[in-house]
C-alpha cells in the first residue's frame, strides 16, 4: 500500500470504513443482506463467524492504510 498515492489511500480508507459499517449493519439485521427464507444455520454462521472475521480483517487493512497516511502527514 505504501506505493499508492494519498488520494488512492484516502479512497481505500473510505471504502474500508463503508464495508465495515455495512457488515456491522448486517450483523444487527442479517435480512438487509439475505433473503427472508435463508436458513437459520446459514444466518447464524454469517452473523457469528464470517461477518465478524470480515470486519476484523477490514479493520486491520484500515489500520495499515491510516498508518501510512499518518507517516506521510496526511
C-alpha positions in Angstrom: 0.0 0.0 0.0 2.9 2.3 0.5 3.3 2.8 -3.2 -0.2 4.2 -3.6 -0.9 7.9 -3.8 -2.6 9.8 -0.9 -5.8 10.0 -2.9 -5.8 6.3 -3.5 -5.2 5.6 0.2 -7.9 8.0 1.3 -10.4 6.3 -1.2 -9.3 2.9 0.2 -9.9 4.1 3.7 -13.4 5.4 2.9 -14.2 2.1 1.1 -13.0 0.0 4.1 -15.0 2.2 6.5 -18.1 1.7 4.4 -17.6 -2.0 4.2 -17.1 -2.3 7.9 -20.3 -0.3 8.5 -22.2 -2.5 6.1 -21.1 -5.6 7.8 -22.0 -4.2 11.2 -25.5 -3.3 9.9 -25.8 -6.9 8.5 -24.9 -8.3 11.9 -27.6 -6.2 13.5 -30.2 -7.2 10.8 -29.0 -10.0 8.5 -32.0 -9.6 6.3 -30.7 -6.4 5.0 -28.4 -8.6 3.0 -30.1 -12.0 3.0 -33.4 -13.3 1.6 -36.0 -13.9 4.3 -36.1 -17.6 3.6 -32.4 -18.1 4.4 -31.9 -21.0 6.8 -31.3 -20.2 10.5 -28.0 -22.1 10.4 -26.7 -20.0 7.5 -27.7 -16.8 9.1 -26.0 -17.8 12.4 -22.8 -18.7 10.6 -22.7 -15.4 8.9 -23.6 -13.3 12.0 -21.3 -15.2 14.4 -18.4 -16.2 12.2 -18.0 -14.8 8.8 -19.0 -11.2 9.1 -17.1 -10.6 12.3 -14.0 -12.0 10.6 -14.6 -9.8 7.6 -14.9 -6.8 9.9 -11.7 -7.7 11.8 -9.8 -8.2 8.5 -11.0 -4.9 7.1 -10.2 -3.0 10.3 -6.6 -4.4 10.1 -6.4 -3.1 6.5 -7.8 0.2 7.6 -5.2 0.5 10.3 -2.4 -0.1 7.8 -3.8 2.5 5.4 -4.3 5.0 8.2 -0.8 4.3 9.5 0.7 5.0 6.1 -1.3 8.3 5.8 -0.1 9.3 9.3 3.5 8.6 8.4 3.0 10.9 5.3 1.4 13.6 7.4 -1.9 13.3 5.6 
